[in-house]
C-alpha cells in the first residue's frame, strides 16, 4: 500500500470474479443481474461493477442516485430495484434506466413523460414480500393495462422471495405461483420480456426453474446466505485498521464508557483507529468479539466508541502503534468472518458490510 490508512477495506477483485463464476456455473444460459446497491454491499459500487463488467449482463441498484453514479462508469443496462419518487421519473426515462413499477399509476406517468423511445420497465408482482409489486390476484389485470400503453415496453417481470433461506415449502409454492403468472402474462402480451425471481439464496437452493435472469447479490461478495454453501465462495473484503496506541494498564483499570470491563490483572491494551462511526457494530461490545493481530485473536474490551476501540494484546510480543489489525477477514490461519460478526452482534451479514462507513477507504487489489 502506498498510503497508510487508519481504517480501510481491501477488496479482492479476483474473489469477486471467482464468486461470479460460481454463480454462472449454476445458472447456465440465464442472464446475470449483479446487484451492486448500497455501495456494492459496502464494497464500493463502481469498483465492484468494474470488476464484474465481463461477467454480468445487467446491474441492479436501489435508486436513481446510484444509477446515475454507476452510469458514469459503465454502459450496461441498469435496473432500479426500488420504487422511484414522482419527481425522479422524468430523469429515469431520459437516461434510459429501467424502473421497477408496482402500480398502473406509475406506468401511466412514465408513459406520459416518455420521449421518442418507450420507457422500459420492470413489472413487479407481489407474491409474498409485501413491500413492492402488484398483488398477485390483481397482477394479470394490471399487466394487461400496462402492456397496452403506447410508450411503455415491458423489459421484465419479477417478484421477490421473502423466506428463501428460512421456509423451503413456502418458497417452492411461491415459485410455482410466479411461474403460472408469467405464463398468463405471455399469453396476453407475447413479447421478449424476461422473468426474474431468484436471488442469492434462491440460486443456491431453488435453481429450478431459473427463469431468464438471476439477481446475484450477497454471494458475489463471497458471503453465502446459506452456511452449507459458504465453502464455494471467497470473501472479497478484508476490513482492517491500525493500532493507534499501546499501553500497560494495571489491575483494576476501567475500560471505555460505562466501565463495563475492569482489568482483572495487569494487561497490555491497544487502542484501535476504528469505531462505530466507521461501521463497526457497537452491539459487539462485551459479546466476546475478537480481532486479529499478527494472525492471533485478540479480545475486544469494553464498549466500542465512535472512533476508537480497545483490545487485549497481552499475549503478543512487540506490538507497536501502526501495526495492522484485521477487523473482518483472514490473517494467517485465523479468520473473523462476516457471519461471526453478524451472529455476535445479533444481526445479519448484509447489515455488517453495508453499514461500513464512507471514511473507511476501499482499496482494490
Secondary structure as GFF3:
##gff-version 3
##sequence-region A 1 365
A	DSSP	beta_strand	7	11	.	.	.	ID=ss1
A	DSSP	alpha_helix	13	27	.	.	.	ID=ss2
A	DSSP	beta_strand	31	35	.	.	.	ID=ss3
A	DSSP	alpha_helix	37	41	.	.	.	ID=ss4
A	DSSP	alpha_helix	45	51	.	.	.	ID=ss5
A	DSSP	beta_strand	58	61	.	.	.	ID=ss6
A	DSSP	alpha_helix	64	71	.	.	.	ID=ss7
A	DSSP	beta_strand	77	80	.	.	.	ID=ss8
A	DSSP	three_ten_helix	86	88	.	.	.	ID=ss9
A	DSSP	alpha_helix	89	95	.	.	.	ID=ss10
A	DSSP	beta_strand	98	101	.	.	.	ID=ss11
A	DSSP	alpha_helix	104	113	.	.	.	ID=ss12
A	DSSP	beta_strand	119	126	.	.	.	ID=ss13
A	DSSP	beta_strand	134	135	.	.	.	ID=ss14
A	DSSP	alpha_helix	136	147	.	.	.	ID=ss15
A	DSSP	beta_strand	152	158	.	.	.	ID=ss16
A	DSSP	alpha_helix	168	188	.	.	.	ID=ss17
A	DSSP	beta_strand	194	196	.	.	.	ID=ss18
A	DSSP	alpha_helix	200	205	.	.	.	ID=ss19
A	DSSP	beta_strand	213	216	.	.	.	ID=ss20
A	DSSP	three_ten_helix	218	221	.	.	.	ID=ss21
A	DSSP	three_ten_helix	227	232	.	.	.	ID=ss22
A	DSSP	beta_strand	237	249	.	.	.	ID=ss23
A	DSSP	beta_strand	254	255	.	.	.	ID=ss24
A	DSSP	three_ten_helix	257	259	.	.	.	ID=ss25
A	DSSP	beta_strand	261	262	.	.	.	ID=ss26
A	DSSP	beta_strand	267	272	.	.	.	ID=ss27
A	DSSP	three_ten_helix	276	278	.	.	.	ID=ss28
A	DSSP	three_ten_helix	282	284	.	.	.	ID=ss29
A	DSSP	beta_strand	290	293	.	.	.	ID=ss30
A	DSSP	beta_strand	296	301	.	.	.	ID=ss31
A	DSSP	beta_strand	309	312	.	.	.	ID=ss32
A	DSSP	beta_strand	324	331	.	.	.	ID=ss33
A	DSSP	beta_strand	334	336	.	.	.	ID=ss34
A	DSSP	alpha_helix	338	345	.	.	.	ID=ss35
A	DSSP	alpha_helix	349	354	.	.	.	ID=ss36
A	DSSP	beta_strand	361	364	.	.	.	ID=ss37
###
